[in-house]
Amino acid sequence: MASPSPDDLSTRMSPVQVWSPHEIRALGATTDLLTAASVLRIGRTKAYHLAATGRFPVPVVRTGRRYVVAVGHLLHMLGLDTSSGG
């Protein structure tokens, strides 16, 4: 059986968004868990598991049935925050 060609694989795999610093900052003050997970390249199931167990890479606040992430925490984790003057 032949291996699938790269073209065959690209049509079955969903594209991964690469977030620019400008796009992350444009999210505003907070974002939802799945957007934060996308920025960090974490899948949906893993993101919810990490949030539920308190192990998501940045602080998460649960408000009702939603998880909310401060964009500032994402920027800091990625070394993109400007609060330190740099």
N, C-alpha and C positions, 0 to 999 in steps of 0.2 A: 504494500500500500504506500503510495507516494505521500510525502509530507505536504501540508497545505502551503501554498505560496504566500509570501508576505501580503500580496494584494487580497487574497482570500481572508486572511486574518484581520486586515484593517476594516473590512466591511462588517465583520461580526463584532468587533470590539468597539465599545463606546469611546468617544474621544475624551481625553483628559484635558480639562481647562488648566492652563498655566496662568496664574494670577500675577499681574504686575503690581508693584507697590502702589501705583496710582489707583488701580482698581480696588485694592484692599482698602485704602483710605476712603475711597468714594462710597464704601458700604455704610458709612455713618458711624454713630457711636456704638451700636450693637448690631449683631446679626444672629440669624438662627443657627442651630447646631449643624445642619447639613451644609450650609454655606461655609461655616468655619472648617468643617471637615474637608470640604473641597479645597479650600486654601491650603490645608495641611496635607492634602492627598491621602485622606483616610476615607475608606468606604462607609456607606450608610450603616450597615449592620454593626461594624466595628465601632463607629462613632457613638451609636446609641448604647452599645455595651460599655464602652469606656466612660461615657457620661453617667450611666446608671450605677457604675461601680466606683465613681469618683476618681477615675484614672485618665480622663481626657487631658491632653497635654497642656491646656490652659484652663483657668477657672470657668466653670459653667454654673449658671443660676437657673434653677427650675422655677418657672412661673406657671402655675396650673399644670397644663399638659405640655407646655413648651419648654425647651431649653434655649437659653439666651447666652450669647458669648459677647464680651466687650471686645470691640475691634482693637482697642489699645493693647489688650493682652496678646492678640495675634501679632500685631506689629512688633511688640517687645520680643516675643519668642523668636520671630524671624529676623531680629536685629534691625528693624526698620523704624523704630520709634525715634523721634527727634527730641524727646523731652530731656535728654542728657546733654543737649547742646551740640550734638554731632551729626 
